[in-house]
Amino acid sequence: MAQRKSSSRSRGGRKYGRKSGQKVERAMHEMKRGQLKSGRSGKKVTSRKQAVAIGLSEARRAGAKVPARRSSRRKK
């Protein structure tokens, strides 16, 4: 039998903290009410994915447990 490495998540660790979930939830509520604005352009956010991304970036700034952003890959 091959032994498997046990990661922190398999031992019960969490990928996202509770505070990050709260930030995403708040951003989603704002988006549904039409009050969530994009940081750079100031336009109203309509995309779900964008609302989640804004919530996670706010959580990162607040120091919540959130994985690092994916690095962008250069296209060949």
mmCIF file of the N, C-alpha and C atoms, coordinates in Angstrom:
data_MODEL
# 
_entry.id   MODEL 
# 
loop_
_atom_site.group_PDB 
_atom_site.id 
_atom_site.type_symbol 
_atom_site.label_atom_id 
_atom_site.label_alt_id 
_atom_site.label_comp_id 
_atom_site.label_asym_id 
_atom_site.label_entity_id 
_atom_site.label_seq_id 
_atom_site.pdbx_PDB_ins_code 
_atom_site.Cartn_x 
_atom_site.Cartn_y 
_atom_site.Cartn_z 
_atom_site.occupancy 
_atom_site.B_iso_or_equiv 
_atom_site.pdbx_formal_charge 
_atom_site.auth_seq_id 
_atom_site.auth_comp_id 
_atom_site.auth_asym_id 
_atom_site.auth_atom_id 
_atom_site.pdbx_PDB_model_num 
ATOM 1   N N  . MET A 1 1  ? 0.821   -1.189 0.000   1.00 0.00 ? 1  MET A N  1 
ATOM 2   C CA . MET A 1 1  ? 0.000   0.000  0.000   1.00 0.00 ? 1  MET A CA 1 
ATOM 3   C C  . MET A 1 1  ? 0.868   1.256  0.000   1.00 0.00 ? 1  MET A C  1 
ATOM 4   N N  . ALA A 1 2  ? 0.478   2.191  -0.790  1.00 0.00 ? 2  ALA A N  1 
ATOM 5   C CA . ALA A 1 2  ? 1.204   3.457  -0.834  1.00 0.00 ? 2  ALA A CA 1 
ATOM 6   C C  . ALA A 1 2  ? 0.670   4.382  0.259   1.00 0.00 ? 2  ALA A C  1 
ATOM 7   N N  . GLN A 1 3  ? 1.581   5.041  0.941   1.00 0.00 ? 3  GLN A N  1 
ATOM 8   C CA . GLN A 1 3  ? 1.143   5.971  1.976   1.00 0.00 ? 3  GLN A CA 1 
ATOM 9   C C  . GLN A 1 3  ? 0.841   7.320  1.367   1.00 0.00 ? 3  GLN A C  1 
ATOM 10  N N  . ARG A 1 4  ? -0.228  7.909  1.853   1.00 0.00 ? 4  ARG A N  1 
ATOM 11  C CA . ARG A 1 4  ? -0.648  9.209  1.338   1.00 0.00 ? 4  ARG A CA 1 
ATOM 12  C C  . ARG A 1 4  ? -0.252  10.288 2.333   1.00 0.00 ? 4  ARG A C  1 
ATOM 13  N N  . LYS A 1 5  ? 0.243   11.405 1.813   1.00 0.00 ? 5  LYS A N  1 
ATOM 14  C CA . LYS A 1 5  ? 0.559   12.535 2.685   1.00 0.00 ? 5  LYS A CA 1 
ATOM 15  C C  . LYS A 1 5  ? -0.737  13.159 3.148   1.00 0.00 ? 5  LYS A C  1 
ATOM 16  N N  . SER A 1 6  ? -0.831  13.463 4.414   1.00 0.00 ? 6  SER A N  1 
ATOM 17  C CA . SER A 1 6  ? -2.044  14.102 4.911   1.00 0.00 ? 6  SER A CA 1 
ATOM 18  C C  . SER A 1 6  ? -1.810  15.602 4.983   1.00 0.00 ? 6  SER A C  1 
ATOM 19  N N  . SER A 1 7  ? -2.622  16.325 4.253   1.00 0.00 ? 7  SER A N  1 
ATOM 20  C CA . SER A 1 7  ? -2.503  17.779 4.273   1.00 0.00 ? 7  SER A CA 1 
ATOM 21  C C  . SER A 1 7  ? -3.279  18.338 5.456   1.00 0.00 ? 7  SER A C  1 
ATOM 22  N N  . SER A 1 8  ? -3.150  19.622 5.676   1.00 0.00 ? 8  SER A N  1 
ATOM 23  C CA . SER A 1 8  ? -3.852  20.239 6.807   1.00 0.00 ? 8  SER A CA 1 
ATOM 24  C C  . SER A 1 8  ? -5.360  20.201 6.603   1.00 0.00 ? 8  SER A C  1 
ATOM 25  N N  . ARG A 1 9  ? -5.804  20.260 5.332   1.00 0.00 ? 9  ARG A N  1 
ATOM 26  C CA . ARG A 1 9  ? -7.249  20.228 5.083   1.00 0.00 ? 9  ARG A CA 1 
ATOM 27  C C  . ARG A 1 9  ? -7.823  18.851 5.364   1.00 0.00 ? 9  ARG A C  1 
ATOM 28  N N  . SER A 1 10 ? -7.076  17.785 5.028   1.00 0.00 ? 10 SER A N  1 
ATOM 29  C CA . SER A 1 10 ? -7.597  16.447 5.278   1.00 0.00 ? 10 SER A CA 1 
ATOM 30  C C  . SER A 1 10 ? -7.656  16.160 6.772   1.00 0.00 ? 10 SER A C  1 
ATOM 31  N N  . ARG A 1 11 ? -6.855  16.895 7.556   1.00 0.00 ? 11 ARG A N  1 
ATOM 32  C CA . ARG A 1 11 ? -6.889  16.725 9.003   1.00 0.00 ? 11 ARG A CA 1 
ATOM 33  C C  . ARG A 1 11 ? -7.894  17.660 9.663   1.00 0.00 ? 11 ARG A C  1 
ATOM 34  N N  . GLY A 1 12 ? -8.682  18.358 8.883   1.00 0.00 ? 12 GLY A N  1 
ATOM 35  C CA . GLY A 1 12 ? -9.725  19.195 9.463   1.00 0.00 ? 12 GLY A CA 1 
ATOM 36  C C  . GLY A 1 12 ? -9.478  20.683 9.301   1.00 0.00 ? 12 GLY A C  1 
ATOM 37  N N  . GLY A 1 13 ? -8.378  21.068 8.650   1.00 0.00 ? 13 GLY A N  1 
ATOM 38  C CA . GLY A 1 13 ? -8.120  22.489 8.420   1.00 0.00 ? 13 GLY A CA 1 
ATOM 39  C C  . GLY A 1 13 ? -9.074  23.041 7.379   1.00 0.00 ? 13 GLY A C  1 
ATOM 40  N N  . ARG A 1 14 ? -9.265  24.350 7.402   1.00 0.00 ? 14 ARG A N  1 
ATOM 41  C CA . ARG A 1 14 ? -10.181 24.968 6.446   1.00 0.00 ? 14 ARG A CA 1 
ATOM 42  C C  . ARG A 1 14 ? -9.422  25.848 5.477   1.00 0.00 ? 14 ARG A C  1 
ATOM 43  N N  . LYS A 1 15 ? -9.909  25.879 4.244   1.00 0.00 ? 15 LYS A N  1 
ATOM 44  C CA . LYS A 1 15 ? -9.265  26.688 3.213   1.00 0.00 ? 15 LYS A CA 1 
ATOM 45  C C  . LYS A 1 15 ? -9.595  28.165 3.409   1.00 0.00 ? 15 LYS A C  1 
ATOM 46  N N  . TYR A 1 16 ? -10.846 28.462 3.750   1.00 0.00 ? 16 TYR A N  1 
ATOM 47  C CA . TYR A 1 16 ? -11.300 29.831 3.965   1.00 0.00 ? 16 TYR A CA 1 
ATOM 48  C C  . TYR A 1 16 ? -11.758 29.993 5.411   1.00 0.00 ? 16 TYR A C  1 
ATOM 49  N N  . GLY A 1 17 ? -11.471 31.144 5.992   1.00 0.00 ? 17 GLY A N  1 
ATOM 50  C CA . GLY A 1 17 ? -11.896 31.425 7.361   1.00 0.00 ? 17 GLY A CA 1 
ATOM 51  C C  . GLY A 1 17 ? -13.332 31.915 7.413   1.00 0.00 ? 17 GLY A C  1 
ATOM 52  N N  . ARG A 1 18 ? -13.864 32.055 8.615   1.00 0.00 ? 18 ARG A N  1 
ATOM 53  C CA . ARG A 1 18 ? -15.258 32.495 8.783   1.00 0.00 ? 18 ARG A CA 1 
ATOM 54  C C  . ARG A 1 18 ? -15.433 33.944 8.346   1.00 0.00 ? 18 ARG A C  1 
ATOM 55  N N  . LYS A 1 19 ? -14.447 34.776 8.637   1.00 0.00 ? 19 LYS A N  1 
ATOM 56  C CA . LYS A 1 19 ? -14.550 36.194 8.291   1.00 0.00 ? 19 LYS A CA 1 
ATOM 57  C C  . LYS A 1 19 ? -14.596 36.399 6.779   1.00 0.00 ? 19 LYS A C  1 
ATOM 58  N N  . SER A 1 20 ? -13.871 35.562 6.033   1.00 0.00 ? 20 SER A N  1 
ATOM 59  C CA . SER A 1 20 ? -13.889 35.702 4.579   1.00 0.00 ? 20 SER A CA 1 
ATOM 60  C C  . SER A 1 20 ? -15.277 35.376 4.028   1.00 0.00 ? 20 SER A C  1 
ATOM 61  N N  . GLY A 1 21 ? -15.939 34.385 4.623   1.00 0.00 ? 21 GLY A N  1 
ATOM 62  C CA . GLY A 1 21 ? -17.305 34.059 4.206   1.00 0.00 ? 21 GLY A CA 1 
ATOM 63  C C  . GLY A 1 21 ? -18.267 35.197 4.479   1.00 0.00 ? 21 GLY A C  1 
ATOM 64  N N  . GLN A 1 22 ? -18.065 35.870 5.603   1.00 0.00 ? 22 GLN A N  1 
ATOM 65  C CA . GLN A 1 22 ? -18.932 37.001 5.947   1.00 0.00 ? 22 GLN A CA 1 
ATOM 66  C C  . GLN A 1 22 ? -18.733 38.158 4.969   1.00 0.00 ? 22 GLN A C  1 
ATOM 67  N N  . LYS A 1 23 ? -17.487 38.392 4.566   1.00 0.00 ? 23 LYS A N  1 
ATOM 68  C CA . LYS A 1 23 ? -17.203 39.485 3.614   1.00 0.00 ? 23 LYS A CA 1 
ATOM 69  C C  . LYS A 1 23 ? -17.838 39.198 2.254   1.00 0.00 ? 23 LYS A C  1 
ATOM 70  N N  . VAL A 1 24 ? -17.745 37.940 1.815   1.00 0.00 ? 24 VAL A N  1 
ATOM 71  C CA . VAL A 1 24 ? -18.339 37.564 0.526   1.00 0.00 ? 24 VAL A CA 1 
ATOM 72  C C  . VAL A 1 24 ? -19.853 37.691 0.603   1.00 0.00 ? 24 VAL A C  1 
ATOM 73  N N  . GLU A 1 25 ? -20.431 37.256 1.717   1.00 0.00 ? 25 GLU A N  1 
ATOM 74  C CA . GLU A 1 25 ? -21.882 37.347 1.902   1.00 0.00 ? 25 GLU A CA 1 
ATOM 75  C C  . GLU A 1 25 ? -22.345 38.800 1.845   1.00 0.00 ? 25 GLU A C  1 
ATOM 76  N N  . ARG A 1 26 ? -21.601 39.700 2.473   1.00 0.00 ? 26 ARG A N  1 
ATOM 77  C CA . ARG A 1 26 ? -21.956 41.119 2.471   1.00 0.00 ? 26 ARG A CA 1 
ATOM 78  C C  . ARG A 1 26 ? -21.873 41.696 1.056   1.00 0.00 ? 26 ARG A C  1 
ATOM 79  N N  . ALA A 1 27 ? -20.832 41.298 0.323   1.00 0.00 ? 27 ALA A N  1 
ATOM 80  C CA . ALA A 1 27 ? -20.673 41.785 -1.051  1.00 0.00 ? 27 ALA A CA 1 
ATOM 81  C C  . ALA A 1 27 ? -21.808 41.288 -1.944  1.00 0.00 ? 27 ALA A C  1 
ATOM 82  N N  . MET A 1 28 ? -22.237 40.037 -1.735  1.00 0.00 ? 28 MET A N  1 
ATOM 83  C CA . MET A 1 28 ? -23.345 39.495 -2.534  1.00 0.00 ? 28 MET A CA 1 
ATOM 84  C C  . MET A 1 28 ? -24.653 40.238 -2.243  1.00 0.00 ? 28 MET A C  1 
ATOM 85  N N  . HIS A 1 29 ? -24.896 40.549 -0.968  1.00 0.00 ? 29 HIS A N  1 
ATOM 86  C CA . HIS A 1 29 ? -26.107 41.305 -0.620  1.00 0.00 ? 29 HIS A CA 1 
ATOM 87  C C  . HIS A 1 29 ? -26.088 42.680 -1.262  1.00 0.00 ? 29 HIS A C  1 
ATOM 88  N N  . GLU A 1 30 ? -24.934 43.328 -1.231  1.00 0.00 ? 30 GLU A N  1 
ATOM 89  C CA . GLU A 1 30 ? -24.827 44.656 -1.856  1.00 0.00 ? 30 GLU A CA 1 
ATOM 90  C C  . GLU A 1 30 ? -25.064 44.567 -3.348  1.00 0.00 ? 30 GLU A C  1 
ATOM 91  N N  . MET A 1 31 ? -24.534 43.506 -3.985  1.00 0.00 ? 31 MET A N  1 
ATOM 92  C CA . MET A 1 31 ? -24.721 43.354 -5.423  1.00 0.00 ? 31 MET A CA 1 
ATOM 93  C C  . MET A 1 31 ? -26.203 43.173 -5.743  1.00 0.00 ? 31 MET A C  1 
ATOM 94  N N  . LYS A 1 32 ? -26.892 42.366 -4.947  1.00 0.00 ? 32 LYS A N  1 
ATOM 95  C CA . LYS A 1 32 ? -28.313 42.113 -5.196  1.00 0.00 ? 32 LYS A CA 1 
ATOM 96  C C  . LYS A 1 32 ? -29.150 43.376 -5.034  1.00 0.00 ? 32 LYS A C  1 
ATOM 97  N N  . ARG A 1 33 ? -28.718 44.247 -4.114  1.00 0.00 ? 33 ARG A N  1 
ATOM 98  C CA . ARG A 1 33 ? -29.429 45.518 -3.921  1.00 0.00 ? 33 ARG A CA 1 
ATOM 99  C C  . ARG A 1 33 ? -29.006 46.562 -4.946  1.00 0.00 ? 33 ARG A C  1 
ATOM 100 N N  . GLY A 1 34 ? -27.955 46.272 -5.729  1.00 0.00 ? 34 GLY A N  1 
ATOM 101 C CA . GLY A 1 34 ? -27.467 47.213 -6.729  1.00 0.00 ? 34 GLY A CA 1 
ATOM 102 C C  . GLY A 1 34 ? -26.587 48.298 -6.149  1.00 0.00 ? 34 GLY A C  1 
ATOM 103 N N  . GLN A 1 35 ? -25.970 48.029 -4.987  1.00 0.00 ? 35 GLN A N  1 
ATOM 104 C CA . GLN A 1 35 ? -25.148 49.041 -4.331  1.00 0.00 ? 35 GLN A CA 1 
ATOM 105 C C  . GLN A 1 35 ? -23.655 48.743 -4.414  1.00 0.00 ? 35 GLN A C  1 
ATOM 106 N N  . LEU A 1 36 ? -23.278 47.578 -4.948  1.00 0.00 ? 36 LEU A N  1 
ATOM 107 C CA . LEU A 1 36 ? -21.861 47.209 -5.012  1.00 0.00 ? 36 LEU A CA 1 
ATOM 108 C C  . LEU A 1 36 ? -21.222 47.857 -6.228  1.00 0.00 ? 36 LEU A C  1 
ATOM 109 N N  . LYS A 1 37 ? -20.169 48.618 -5.992  1.00 0.00 ? 37 LYS A N  1 
ATOM 110 C CA . LYS A 1 37 ? -19.478 49.332 -7.071  1.00 0.00 ? 37 LYS A CA 1 
ATOM 111 C C  . LYS A 1 37 ? -18.085 48.743 -7.264  1.00 0.00 ? 37 LYS A C  1 
ATOM 112 N N  . SER A 1 38 ? -17.625 48.783 -8.498  1.00 0.00 ? 38 SER A N  1 
ATOM 113 C CA . SER A 1 38 ? -16.274 48.339 -8.812  1.00 0.00 ? 38 SER A CA 1 
ATOM 114 C C  . SER A 1 38 ? -15.290 49.364 -8.274  1.00 0.00 ? 38 SER A C  1 
ATOM 115 N N  . GLY A 1 39 ? -14.177 48.901 -7.754  1.00 0.00 ? 39 GLY A N  1 
ATOM 116 C CA . GLY A 1 39 ? -13.216 49.796 -7.113  1.00 0.00 ? 39 GLY A CA 1 
ATOM 117 C C  . GLY A 1 39 ? -12.554 50.766 -8.065  1.00 0.00 ? 39 GLY A C  1 
ATOM 118 N N  . ARG A 1 40 ? -12.157 50.290 -9.226  1.00 0.00 ? 40 ARG A N  1 
ATOM 119 C CA . ARG A 1 40 ? -11.387 51.127 -10.137 1.00 0.00 ? 40 ARG A CA 1 
ATOM 120 C C  . ARG A 1 40 ? -12.260 52.082 -10.946 1.00 0.00 ? 40 ARG A C  1 
ATOM 121 N N  . SER A 1 41 ? -13.279 51.531 -11.606 1.00 0.00 ? 41 SER A N  1 
ATOM 122 C CA . SER A 1 41 ? -14.086 52.374 -12.490 1.00 0.00 ? 41 SER A CA 1 
ATOM 123 C C  . SER A 1 41 ? -15.294 52.987 -11.775 1.00 0.00 ? 41 SER A C  1 
ATOM 124 N N  . GLY A 1 42 ? -15.726 52.374 -10.684 1.00 0.00 ? 42 GLY A N  1 
ATOM 125 C CA . GLY A 1 42 ? -16.879 52.887 -9.961  1.00 0.00 ? 42 GLY A CA 1 
ATOM 126 C C  . GLY A 1 42 ? -18.213 52.475 -10.558 1.00 0.00 ? 42 GLY A C  1 
ATOM 127 N N  . LYS A 1 43 ? -18.170 51.551 -11.542 1.00 0.00 ? 43 LYS A N  1 
ATOM 128 C CA . LYS A 1 43 ? -19.412 51.083 -12.164 1.00 0.00 ? 43 LYS A CA 1 
ATOM 129 C C  . LYS A 1 43 ? -20.111 50.071 -11.265 1.00 0.00 ? 43 LYS A C  1 
ATOM 130 N N  . LYS A 1 44 ? -21.408 49.886 -11.489 1.00 0.00 ? 44 LYS A N  1 
ATOM 131 C CA . LYS A 1 44 ? -22.190 48.936 -10.710 1.00 0.00 ? 44 LYS A CA 1 
ATOM 132 C C  . LYS A 1 44 ? -21.811 47.511 -11.111 1.00 0.00 ? 44 LYS A C  1 
ATOM 133 N N  . VAL A 1 45 ? -21.601 46.644 -10.121 1.00 0.00 ? 45 VAL A N  1 
ATOM 134 C CA . VAL A 1 45 ? -21.222 45.253 -10.379 1.00 0.00 ? 45 VAL A CA 1 
ATOM 135 C C  . VAL A 1 45 ? -22.480 44.427 -10.583 1.00 0.00 ? 45 VAL A C  1 
ATOM 136 N N  . THR A 1 46 ? -22.522 43.636 -11.679 1.00 0.00 ? 46 THR A N  1 
ATOM 137 C CA . THR A 1 46 ? -23.676 42.789 -11.955 1.00 0.00 ? 46 THR A CA 1 
ATOM 138 C C  . THR A 1 46 ? -23.304 41.309 -11.962 1.00 0.00 ? 46 THR A C  1 
ATOM 139 N N  . SER A 1 47 ? -22.025 41.013 -12.050 1.00 0.00 ? 47 SER A N  1 
ATOM 140 C CA . SER A 1 47 ? -21.572 39.627 -12.128 1.00 0.00 ? 47 SER A CA 1 
ATOM 141 C C  . SER A 1 47 ? -21.395 39.024 -10.739 1.00 0.00 ? 47 SER A C  1 
ATOM 142 N N  . ARG A 1 48 ? -21.859 37.774 -10.589 1.00 0.00 ? 48 ARG A N  1 
ATOM 143 C CA . ARG A 1 48 ? -21.692 37.032 -9.335  1.00 0.00 ? 48 ARG A CA 1 
ATOM 144 C C  . ARG A 1 48 ? -20.231 36.813 -9.007  1.00 0.00 ? 48 ARG A C  1 
ATOM 145 N N  . LYS A 1 49 ? -19.469 36.401 -10.028 1.00 0.00 ? 49 LYS A N  1 
ATOM 146 C CA . LYS A 1 49 ? -18.045 36.116 -9.832  1.00 0.00 ? 49 LYS A CA 1 
ATOM 147 C C  . LYS A 1 49 ? -17.298 37.355 -9.375  1.00 0.00 ? 49 LYS A C  1 
ATOM 148 N N  . GLN A 1 50 ? -17.671 38.484 -9.945  1.00 0.00 ? 50 GLN A N  1 
ATOM 149 C CA . GLN A 1 50 ? -17.022 39.738 -9.574  1.00 0.00 ? 50 GLN A CA 1 
ATOM 150 C C  . GLN A 1 50 ? -17.333 40.104 -8.124  1.00 0.00 ? 50 GLN A C  1 
ATOM 151 N N  . ALA A 1 51 ? -18.572 39.851 -7.708  1.00 0.00 ? 51 ALA A N  1 
ATOM 152 C CA . ALA A 1 51 ? -18.969 40.147 -6.330  1.00 0.00 ? 51 ALA A CA 1 
ATOM 153 C C  . ALA A 1 51 ? -18.185 39.274 -5.349  1.00 0.00 ? 51 ALA A C  1 
ATOM 154 N N  . VAL A 1 52 ? -18.008 38.008 -5.680  1.00 0.00 ? 52 VAL A N  1 
ATOM 155 C CA . VAL A 1 52 ? -17.234 37.100 -4.825  1.00 0.00 ? 52 VAL A CA 1 
ATOM 156 C C  . VAL A 1 52 ? -15.782 37.557 -4.763  1.00 0.00 ? 52 VAL A C  1 
ATOM 157 N N  . ALA A 1 53 ? -15.224 37.945 -5.912  1.00 0.00 ? 53 ALA A N  1 
ATOM 158 C CA . ALA A 1 53 ? -13.833 38.401 -5.957  1.00 0.00 ? 53 ALA A CA 1 
ATOM 159 C C  . ALA A 1 53 ? -13.641 39.650 -5.104  1.00 0.00 ? 53 ALA A C  1 
ATOM 160 N N  . ILE A 1 54 ? -14.601 40.563 -5.134  1.00 0.00 ? 54 ILE A N  1 
ATOM 161 C CA . ILE A 1 54 ? -14.509 41.787 -4.335  1.00 0.00 ? 54 ILE A CA 1 
ATOM 162 C C  . ILE A 1 54 ? -14.572 41.439 -2.849  1.00 0.00 ? 54 ILE A C  1 
ATOM 163 N N  . GLY A 1 55 ? -15.476 40.527 -2.480  1.00 0.00 ? 55 GLY A N  1 
ATOM 164 C CA . GLY A 1 55 ? -15.588 40.097 -1.090  1.00 0.00 ? 55 GLY A CA 1 
ATOM 165 C C  . GLY A 1 55 ? -14.310 39.449 -0.580  1.00 0.00 ? 55 GLY A C  1 
ATOM 166 N N  . LEU A 1 56 ? -13.689 38.611 -1.407  1.00 0.00 ? 56 LEU A N  1 
ATOM 167 C CA . LEU A 1 56 ? -12.451 37.937 -0.993  1.00 0.00 ? 56 LEU A CA 1 
ATOM 168 C C  . LEU A 1 56 ? -11.287 38.920 -0.885  1.00 0.00 ? 56 LEU A C  1 
ATOM 169 N N  . SER A 1 57 ? -11.237 39.892 -1.780  1.00 0.00 ? 57 SER A N  1 
ATOM 170 C CA . SER A 1 57 ? -10.140 40.864 -1.693  1.00 0.00 ? 57 SER A CA 1 
ATOM 171 C C  . SER A 1 57 ? -10.292 41.743 -0.453  1.00 0.00 ? 57 SER A C  1 
ATOM 172 N N  . GLU A 1 58 ? -11.546 42.056 -0.087  1.00 0.00 ? 58 GLU A N  1 
ATOM 173 C CA . GLU A 1 58 ? -11.772 42.811 1.153   1.00 0.00 ? 58 GLU A CA 1 
ATOM 174 C C  . GLU A 1 58 ? -11.363 41.982 2.364   1.00 0.00 ? 58 GLU A C  1 
ATOM 175 N N  . ALA A 1 59 ? -11.640 40.686 2.302   1.00 0.00 ? 59 ALA A N  1 
ATOM 176 C CA . ALA A 1 59 ? -11.262 39.794 3.406   1.00 0.00 ? 59 ALA A CA 1 
ATOM 177 C C  . ALA A 1 59 ? -9.747  39.707 3.536   1.00 0.00 ? 59 ALA A C  1 
ATOM 178 N N  . ARG A 1 60 ? -9.046  39.665 2.401   1.00 0.00 ? 60 ARG A N  1 
ATOM 179 C CA . ARG A 1 60 ? -7.575  39.642 2.433   1.00 0.00 ? 60 ARG A CA 1 
ATOM 180 C C  . ARG A 1 60 ? -7.030  40.894 3.105   1.00 0.00 ? 60 ARG A C  1 
ATOM 181 N N  . ARG A 1 61 ? -7.610  42.049 2.745   1.00 0.00 ? 61 ARG A N  1 
ATOM 182 C CA . ARG A 1 61 ? -7.149  43.310 3.338   1.00 0.00 ? 61 ARG A CA 1 
ATOM 183 C C  . ARG A 1 61 ? -7.423  43.344 4.836   1.00 0.00 ? 61 ARG A C  1 
ATOM 184 N N  . ALA A 1 62 ? -8.520  42.694 5.265   1.00 0.00 ? 62 ALA A N  1 
ATOM 185 C CA . ALA A 1 62 ? -8.879  42.681 6.683   1.00 0.00 ? 62 ALA A CA 1 
ATOM 186 C C  . ALA A 1 62 ? -8.070  41.645 7.463   1.00 0.00 ? 62 ALA A C  1 
ATOM 187 N N  . GLY A 1 63 ? -7.289  40.821 6.749   1.00 0.00 ? 63 GLY A N  1 
ATOM 188 C CA . GLY A 1 63 ? -6.439  39.847 7.423   1.00 0.00 ? 63 GLY A CA 1 
ATOM 189 C C  . GLY A 1 63 ? -7.102  38.506 7.671   1.00 0.00 ? 63 GLY A C  1 
ATOM 190 N N  . ALA A 1 64 ? -8.187  38.202 6.955   1.00 0.00 ? 64 ALA A N  1 
ATOM 191 C CA . ALA A 1 64 ? -8.873  36.922 7.131   1.00 0.00 ? 64 ALA A CA 1 
ATOM 192 C C  . ALA A 1 64 ? -8.086  35.807 6.451   1.00 0.00 ? 64 ALA A C  1 
ATOM 193 N N  . LYS A 1 65 ? -8.422  34.576 6.783   1.00 0.00 ? 65 LYS A N  1 
ATOM 194 C CA . LYS A 1 65 ? -7.747  33.419 6.193   1.00 0.00 ? 65 LYS A CA 1 
ATOM 195 C C  . LYS A 1 65 ? -8.336  33.155 4.817   1.00 0.00 ? 65 LYS A C  1 
ATOM 196 N N  . VAL A 1 66 ? -7.590  33.539 3.795   1.00 0.00 ? 66 VAL A N  1 
ATOM 197 C CA . VAL A 1 66 ? -8.013  33.373 2.409   1.00 0.00 ? 66 VAL A CA 1 
ATOM 198 C C  . VAL A 1 66 ? -6.787  32.943 1.620   1.00 0.00 ? 66 VAL A C  1 
ATOM 199 N N  . PRO A 1 67 ? -6.912  31.954 0.713   1.00 0.00 ? 67 PRO A N  1 
ATOM 200 C CA . PRO A 1 67 ? -5.753  31.582 -0.096  1.00 0.00 ? 67 PRO A CA 1 
ATOM 201 C C  . PRO A 1 67 ? -5.275  32.745 -0.952  1.00 0.00 ? 67 PRO A C  1 
ATOM 202 N N  . ALA A 1 68 ? -4.011  32.721 -1.324  1.00 0.00 ? 68 ALA A N  1 
ATOM 203 C CA . ALA A 1 68 ? -3.442  33.790 -2.156  1.00 0.00 ? 68 ALA A CA 1 
ATOM 204 C C  . ALA A 1 68 ? -4.105  33.797 -3.521  1.00 0.00 ? 68 ALA A C  1 
ATOM 205 N N  . ARG A 1 69 ? -4.094  34.951 -4.151  1.00 0.00 ? 69 ARG A N  1 
ATOM 206 C CA . ARG A 1 69 ? -4.669  35.070 -5.494  1.00 0.00 ? 69 ARG A CA 1 
ATOM 207 C C  . ARG A 1 69 ? -3.901  34.190 -6.454  1.00 0.00 ? 69 ARG A C  1 
ATOM 208 N N  . ARG A 1 70 ? -4.581  33.699 -7.485  1.00 0.00 ? 70 ARG A N  1 
ATOM 209 C CA . ARG A 1 70 ? -3.893  32.936 -8.521  1.00 0.00 ? 70 ARG A CA 1 
ATOM 210 C C  . ARG A 1 70 ? -3.024  33.884 -9.318  1.00 0.00 ? 70 ARG A C  1 
ATOM 211 N N  . SER A 1 71 ? -1.831  33.416 -9.659  1.00 0.00 ? 71 SER A N  1 
ATOM 212 C CA . SER A 1 71 ? -0.959  34.263 -10.469 1.00 0.00 ? 71 SER A CA 1 
ATOM 213 C C  . SER A 1 71 ? -1.405  34.152 -11.920 1.00 0.00 ? 71 SER A C  1 
ATOM 214 N N  . SER A 1 72 ? -1.386  35.257 -12.634 1.00 0.00 ? 72 SER A N  1 
ATOM 215 C CA . SER A 1 72 ? -1.797  35.247 -14.030 1.00 0.00 ? 72 SER A CA 1 
ATOM 216 C C  . SER A 1 72 ? -0.675  34.632 -14.864 1.00 0.00 ? 72 SER A C  1 
ATOM 217 N N  . ARG A 1 73 ? -1.064  33.815 -15.805 1.00 0.00 ? 73 ARG A N  1 
ATOM 218 C CA . ARG A 1 73 ? -0.075  33.165 -16.653 1.00 0.00 ? 73 ARG A CA 1 
ATOM 219 C C  . ARG A 1 73 ? 0.008   33.899 -17.978 1.00 0.00 ? 73 ARG A C  1 
ATOM 220 N N  . ARG A 1 74 ? 1.195   33.979 -18.494 1.00 0.00 ? 74 ARG A N  1 
ATOM 221 C CA . ARG A 1 74 ? 1.389   34.642 -19.780 1.00 0.00 ? 74 ARG A CA 1 
ATOM 222 C C  . ARG A 1 74 ? 0.987   33.690 -20.896 1.00 0.00 ? 74 ARG A C  1 
ATOM 223 N N  . LYS A 1 75 ? 0.207   34.160 -21.853 1.00 0.00 ? 75 LYS A N  1 
ATOM 224 C CA . LYS A 1 75 ? -0.214  33.319 -22.967 1.00 0.00 ? 75 LYS A CA 1 
ATOM 225 C C  . LYS A 1 75 ? 0.890   33.267 -24.011 1.00 0.00 ? 75 LYS A C  1 
ATOM 226 N N  . LYS A 1 76 ? 1.049   32.091 -24.605 1.00 0.00 ? 76 LYS A N  1 
ATOM 227 C CA . LYS A 1 76 ? 2.097   31.921 -25.626 1.00 0.00 ? 76 LYS A CA 1 
ATOM 228 C C  . LYS A 1 76 ? 1.545   32.159 -27.002 1.00 0.00 ? 76 LYS A C  1 
# 
